[in-house]
Each structure stands twice: as structure tokens, then as C-alpha cells.
């Protein structure tokens, strides 16, 4: 294998290990962020239910006031019954009293419904708050665990980073720029093996003439399809690596 290619292959192995470490860190953080997001959603739900309870309480007080007014009106009409002179006036007052009583009764029923709903929602809020408290404690513990885990993972990354810096010094600057560009454009994979004439980056066939040149190992060749840098390593050697 071409010496420059060997250097790039070694560099890529290091970079892939670093990528793996970065992904582990990312997954740890994603899992934690998801738990924190769940907490925020529960808190938002509690706030929403509490606002609903406040509105229901306001509605209940309004109905209570209306019911009080209707009851007072009934009493006032009843006291005037003693003063009416005609049957027509008496009939009108009786109807007014019955209507007021009916309205007061309807208000009372609505108040009872509101109180039942308020009681249900209050119980829901209490349950949600209890769950929230427990989840906050768990997330607090988990946050520390994730921080410890990431710290340990970063120690390994630091070691790999030092190894990478050493390896980079062995590579020609122009070749390194090309490698870095390919890594960025090709999802982290810049140098690929060719197995049975097939590029292992894009899995397209390499032209036979180019493959023969690759076997000689005296040139740096690119895949005509994905432009990744190619190398050839017999399968037996690949298994040993």
C-alpha cells in the first residue's frame, strides 16, 4: 500500500474512533435533554390546569353571586305578595317568583358541577406535582451521572486527539486538506477500501484499469463516483486489522 495512503488510513481510523466518542456524548446528552423536556411539558400542563381551575373558581363565584341575587329577589317578591290587590298582580308575582326559583336552582346545579370539576382538576394537579417532584429528583441524579459519563468519555477523546495530532504531522499538507474536505462532504469517510473491484464508500464498481493501477500502489487514486480516496487491502489482511 502507498505510504501516504497508509498514513491517511491510520488517521481515518483515529477519526472514526473520535466520531464514535462524539456520538456517545451526543446520545447521552439527547437522552438527558429528552427527560428535561418531559419535565417542562409536565410543568406546562400543571400551569394550564391551574389556570383552568382559577377560571372555574371565578365562574363559580359569579354563579354564587347571581344565585344570591335571585334568592333575594324571590324573598322580595314574596314579601310583596301581601300587598297585591288583584288576582292578576298575584299571578304575575307568582310567575316571577317561580322563574327566579328555577333560575336559582339551575345556578345551584351549575355550581355543583363546577365544584366537582374543580375537585377533579385539583386532584389531578396534586398528582402531577407529586410526579414532577419525583422526576426532578431523578433528573437531578441523572444529570450528574451524564456529566460523569461525558467526563470519562472525554478523557478517551483527549487521548485520541493527542494521537491524531501526532498522526497529522506525518501527512502532506495538501493531502490532509483533501482528506478533511472529503471527511466533511462524505459523512466522515474519506478513505475507503476496494473489495472485489467495488468501492466500499459508494458501493459502485471501479473501472478495471483503475483497479489494476490501485493494485500497484504507486498512485493516489480517487473513486470516480464518490471521489473518496481509494486503497486496496486484501480481505485476509482486513480481517486481521
LINZIPE-V997236 format. One record per backbone hydrogen bond with DSSP energy under -0.5 kcal/mol. CO is the residue of the C=O (numbers start at 1). NH is the residue of the N-H. E is the energy in kcal/mol with one decimal. If there is no record, write none. Layout:
BEGIN
[[CO & NH & E] [CO & NH & E]]
END
This chain:
BEGIN
[[2 & 6 & -2.5] [3 & 7 & -1.9] [4 & 8 & -2.0] [5 & 9 & -3.0] [6 & 10 & -2.3] [7 & 11 & -2.2] [8 & 12 & -2.9] [9 & 13 & -2.1] [10 & 14 & -1.7] [11 & 15 & -2.7] [12 & 16 & -2.9] [13 & 17 & -1.6] [14 & 18 & -2.2] [15 & 19 & -2.8] [16 & 20 & -2.1] [17 & 21 & -2.0] [18 & 22 & -2.8] [19 & 23 & -2.4] [20 & 24 & -2.1] [21 & 25 & -2.3] [22 & 26 & -2.4] [23 & 27 & -2.7] [24 & 28 & -2.1] [25 & 29 & -2.3] [26 & 30 & -2.6] [27 & 31 & -2.3] [28 & 32 & -1.8] [29 & 33 & -2.9] [30 & 34 & -2.2] [31 & 35 & -1.6] [32 & 36 & -2.4] [33 & 37 & -2.6] [34 & 38 & -2.0] [35 & 39 & -1.8] [36 & 40 & -2.1] [37 & 41 & -2.2] [38 & 42 & -2.2] [39 & 43 & -2.7] [40 & 44 & -2.3] [41 & 45 & -2.1] [42 & 46 & -2.4] [43 & 47 & -2.3] [44 & 48 & -2.2] [45 & 49 & -2.5] [46 & 50 & -2.6] [47 & 51 & -2.0] [48 & 52 & -1.8] [49 & 53 & -2.5] [50 & 54 & -2.4] [51 & 55 & -2.0] [52 & 56 & -2.3] [53 & 57 & -2.7] [54 & 58 & -1.9] [55 & 59 & -2.5] [56 & 60 & -2.6] [57 & 61 & -2.4] [58 & 62 & -2.1] [59 & 63 & -2.4] [60 & 64 & -2.7] [61 & 65 & -2.4] [62 & 66 & -2.5] [63 & 67 & -2.9] [64 & 68 & -2.4] [65 & 69 & -2.3] [66 & 70 & -2.4] [67 & 71 & -2.4] [68 & 72 & -2.3] [69 & 73 & -2.1] [70 & 74 & -2.4] [71 & 75 & -2.3] [72 & 76 & -2.1] [73 & 77 & -2.6] [74 & 78 & -2.6] [75 & 79 & -2.1] [76 & 80 & -1.2] [77 & 81 & -0.8] [78 & 81 & -0.7] [79 & 82 & -0.7] [80 & 83 & -1.6] [80 & 84 & -0.9] [86 & 90 & -1.8] [87 & 91 & -2.5] [88 & 92 & -2.2] [89 & 93 & -2.4] [90 & 94 & -2.7] [91 & 95 & -2.4] [92 & 96 & -2.2] [93 & 97 & -2.8] [94 & 98 & -2.7] [95 & 99 & -2.7] [96 & 100 & -2.1] [97 & 101 & -2.6] [98 & 102 & -2.6] [99 & 103 & -2.6] [100 & 104 & -2.5] [101 & 105 & -2.5] [102 & 106 & -2.5] [103 & 107 & -2.4] [104 & 108 & -2.3] [105 & 109 & -2.3] [106 & 110 & -2.3] [107 & 111 & -2.6] [108 & 112 & -2.2] [109 & 113 & -2.2] [110 & 114 & -2.6] [111 & 115 & -2.6] [112 & 116 & -2.1] [113 & 117 & -2.3] [114 & 118 & -2.9] [115 & 119 & -2.4] [116 & 120 & -2.2] [117 & 121 & -2.7] [118 & 122 & -2.5] [119 & 123 & -2.0] [120 & 124 & -2.0] [121 & 125 & -2.6] [122 & 126 & -2.4] [123 & 127 & -2.2] [124 & 128 & -2.6] [125 & 129 & -2.8] [126 & 130 & -1.9] [127 & 131 & -2.2] [128 & 132 & -2.8] [129 & 133 & -2.4] [130 & 134 & -1.9] [131 & 135 & -2.7] [132 & 136 & -2.6] [133 & 137 & -1.8] [134 & 138 & -2.0] [135 & 139 & -3.0] [136 & 140 & -2.2] [137 & 141 & -2.0] [138 & 142 & -3.0] [139 & 143 & -3.0] [140 & 144 & -1.5] [141 & 145 & -2.0] [142 & 146 & -3.0] [143 & 147 & -2.3] [144 & 148 & -2.4] [145 & 149 & -2.8] [146 & 150 & -3.1] [147 & 151 & -2.2] [148 & 152 & -2.3] [149 & 153 & -2.6] [150 & 154 & -2.7] [151 & 155 & -1.2] [152 & 156 & -1.3] [153 & 157 & -2.0] [154 & 158 & -2.6] [155 & 159 & -1.7] [156 & 160 & -2.1] [157 & 161 & -2.7] [158 & 162 & -2.0] [159 & 163 & -1.9] [160 & 164 & -2.4] [161 & 165 & -2.4] [162 & 166 & -1.7] [163 & 167 & -2.0] [164 & 168 & -3.0] [165 & 169 & -1.2] [167 & 170 & -1.6] [168 & 171 & -1.7] [172 & 176 & -2.4] [173 & 177 & -2.2] [174 & 178 & -1.9] [175 & 179 & -2.4] [176 & 180 & -2.9] [177 & 181 & -2.4] [178 & 182 & -2.4] [179 & 183 & -2.5] [180 & 184 & -1.9] [181 & 185 & -2.1] [182 & 186 & -2.5] [183 & 188 & -3.0] [186 & 189 & -1.8] [188 & 190 & -0.7] [190 & 229 & -2.5] [192 & 231 & -1.8] [193 & 195 & -0.5] [193 & 200 & -2.0] [194 & 196 & -0.5] [195 & 198 & -1.5] [197 & 206 & -3.0] [198 & 195 & -2.2] [199 & 203 & -1.7] [204 & 199 & -2.6] [207 & 211 & -2.5] [208 & 212 & -2.3] [209 & 213 & -1.8] [210 & 214 & -2.3] [211 & 215 & -1.9] [212 & 216 & -1.1] [213 & 217 & -1.2] [213 & 218 & -0.6] [219 & 221 & -0.7] [221 & 230 & -3.0] [223 & 227 & -1.9] [228 & 223 & -2.8] [229 & 192 & -2.8] [231 & 194 & -1.3] [234 & 237 & -0.7] [234 & 238 & -2.2] [235 & 239 & -2.2] [236 & 240 & -1.1] [237 & 241 & -1.5]]
END
